């Protein structure tokens, strides 16, 4: 099997998988847009492998395949950077929410509107009692 055919099949399968994840609402649209763009760029290159040769030559790259590999590497780096940024942002939001919940819980305990022992503490005590018996 030629590499161009394998690339085409892989691109089409990735596009189909992304669309299926979107249909099942297991992938959010903002992430799917990146992967759909990558898939839409890769799939035609598999069908027409010489499509990038003029662009590669104008950039001083030996062949279109080398340009595709370099571009893919850069895209994977950018996607990884984006996911790291997103994870950092979500971690900061989670920390702020946990602090807010702790402050609200402390305020409610002071006012007498919240039991001093949380249900989790009671559950862990029951589990410890079962383990000891």
N, C-alpha and C positions, 0 to 999 in steps of 0.2 A: 504494500500500500504506500502510495506516495505521501510525502509529508504534507503537501497542499491539501490532499483529500482528507487526511487525518485532522488537519487544522480546521477545515470547513465543517466536518462532522462535529468536532469538539465545540466550535463556536455555536452551531445550531443547537446542540444539546444544552449548552450553558444558557442560551437564550430561552429555550423551552423550560428549563428548570427554574430560571428566575421568574418567568411568567407564571409558572405553577405556584411558586412561593407567594407571589403577589396575589394570585387568585384565592389562595387559602389564607391570606392575610397573616402570613408568618414572616414576611419581610416588609419593612416599612418603605414607603415610596421614596423617601430621601436617600436610602441606601440602594434601592433598586435602580434608581436613575444612573448611578455611577456604573453599576454592573451592566445595565442595558447598553449604556454608551460604549463600554469596552467590548461587549459582545457584538454590537452592531459594527464596530470598527474591525474586529478580528474576522468575523464570518466572511465578508466579501474578500478579504485578503487571501483566504484559503482558496476560494474559487478562482481568483485572478492573482496568482503569486507575483507576477511581474508588474503589478500596479504601482508599487512603490519604488521601482528601480530608478525612474527619472528623478524622483525626489531625493533618493539616497545619493545618487551621483551629484546632484546639485549641492548637497550638504557635505560631500566629500567622504561618504560612507561607501564601503566596497559593494554591498548589495542591499536589496530591499529586506531580505531576511534578517540581516544584522541590524538594520534600522528598527524592524519590528521587535526583535529581542530587546534592544536597548529601550525602546519606548515602553514595552511591557514591563521591564524592570523598573523604570521610572514610575509607571502607573501603580505598580504594586507597592512601591515605597510611599507614594502619595496616599493610597488607600490605607496603608498601615498607619501613617501619620494622622490621617483623619480619624481613624478608629481610636487611636491613642488619645487624641484631643477629646473625642466624644466620651470616652471612658473617664478621663480626668474631670470633665465637666459634670458627668453624672455622679461621680464619687463626691465631688464638692456639694452637689445638691443633696445627696443622701446624708452627708455629715450635717448639713444645716437643718434638714428635716429632723434628724435624730436629736439634735440639740434643742430644737423647738419643742418636740414631744416631751423631752426630759424636763424642760422649763414649765410646760403646761402641767405635767404630772406633779411636779414639786409644788406648784401653785395650788392645784386641786387637793393635794394631801394636806397642805397648810390650812386650807379652808374647810377641810373635813368632807369634801365631796368626792373623794377618791379613796378606795381602800388602801391602807398602808402596805399591804402585801398584794402584789399583782397576781393574776391567775397563773402566770408562768411560774412564779415562785411557789405557789401552792401545788402546781402540777409536779414540779421538781421534787418537792417534799414528799408527795405521795409516791413518786417513783423511787426515791431513796428508801422510803419505808418498805416498799415491796421488795427492793433489792436486799435489805437487811433481814427480812423475814424468810 
